[in-house]
Amino acid sequence: MQEREQPSFEEQYAQLPEVVHSYLEHVRVQKRLAERTHTLYALDLIKLQSFAQAAAQELLTLQPSHIRRFAAQMHGAGRSARGIALILSGWRSFFRWAAQRELVPFNPVEGVRGPKAAKPLPKALAVDDAVQLASFQNPEADPWMEARDVAMTELLYSCGLRVAELVGLDLRPDQQSRHEGRGWIDLEAGDAHVQGKGSKRRIVPVGRMAIEALQRWLALRSSALVGTAQLKAQDEAALFVGRRGERLSAQSVWSRLKQRGQQAGLATGVHPHVLRHSFASHMLQSSGDLRAVQELLGHSSIATTQIYTRLDFQHLAQAYEKAHPRAQRSSVGETPAPLRMPDDEEQN
């Protein structure tokens, strides 16, 4: 018997109820969602619609018992706790919107929690590795691409930017960049004006080495290109462009950083968020000012920033075990009891 072919995303999207299409258009406009993010929102609701149909329920008649059952089914199918939490968050937002419009009497996802997820520590480079990466120069590389990649690396580590914030930077502010939710660099003031999550703007200081790298890049940005690419780059507002003169994509930044980390001889894989984690961890180690790091990262809640205190404690614990004579292993091979984090940090 021939296996039925799964319907495509486009087919599933078209079959969603009109109310879901209205919601997706609402969040696309209000949150200025990128195409991929909008697709992820849609996929969550396609999944919800599929569960509802299997339970012989209309979408707007679902109850908390249904949502709990759906979460249990996803868990039983092997989906991670974090993945389930993200899907529930998407469903919760949809029903919150529906409740505000009195399409449902209450939000059935409110109060429903998925399986508890472990909280892995963010991966950050050691200070020496971060400096090694930022100062790495490849004499065999194309000078134009090398100048751009050095500037991107320095800026990510200097400011702790998300990759979307980096590629969203313009050369200068104008009405269109503000309207489209983009940021810009002010080299004279030494600031990056960033459009972060939730359309929240913040100003982040740019370090001296990053400014110098940006100046070298801007001297080559369009002048080293030729033909159509040069014309496009001259008209393009983006700070970072590719060989065709168009705004660089987030995928390209990931690829270039991964390659750069390998060329610099780092054992740890490098991607934009590793540099963001490194920025936060190193700032906290040096300053101990959690509130300042929260502001620089653009976190809405300090609880999100507190995870870096665990990284800081890990660093201190390793230094203790290496340096303190009573922390080292005894001659008979006994291992000392591991250091414990304070209770309040364990809970965060």
ABEGO torsion letter per residue (X at the ends): XBBBBBBBAAAAAAABBAAAAAAAAAAAAAAGBBAAAAAAAAAAAAAAAAAAAAAGBBAAABBAAAAAAAAAAAAAAGBBAAAAAAAAAAAAAAAAAAAAAGABABBAABGBBBBBBBBBBBBBBBAAAAAAAAABBBAABBAAAAAAAAAAAAAAAAAGBBAAAAAABBABBBAAAAAAGBBBBBAAAGBBBBBBBGGBBBBBBBBAAAAAAAAAAAAAAAAABBEAAAAAAAABABABBBAAGBBBBAAAAAAAAAAAAAAAGBABBBBAAAAAAAAAAAAAAAAGBAAAAAAAAGBABAAAAAAAAAAAAAAAAAAAAAABAAABBBAAGBBBBBBBBBAAAAAX
